[in-house]
């Protein structure tokens, strides 16, 4: 049995997430993914092709909140924008540690798919 080494509580959260990373030659890769879980320090996103460990990323997580929907309407969402670094990857996806400041904003438009 593996020992749990995380110090922060993680929450199961399946939120649509856009992960954007710069490639070595200046190109940008944009991935539309889903989070598996999240804590105040980072998130795990599910992907069959994780980015390389150490890659800097920009993430936008789209969170539906029932209270927000009641106030602003059915399609309202909160967008959490963070920067981070890939710290672990495996066959199921990649773990991203948040770095720096986080930005939270309201958006009443539904996400584009």
Secondary structure, DSSP 8 states (H G I E B T S, - for coil): -------S--EE---EEEEEEE-TTS-EEEEEEEEEEE-SSEEEEE-SS---TT-EEEEEEEE--HHHHHHH-TT-EEEEEEEEEEEEEETTEEEEEEEEEEEEEEE-S----
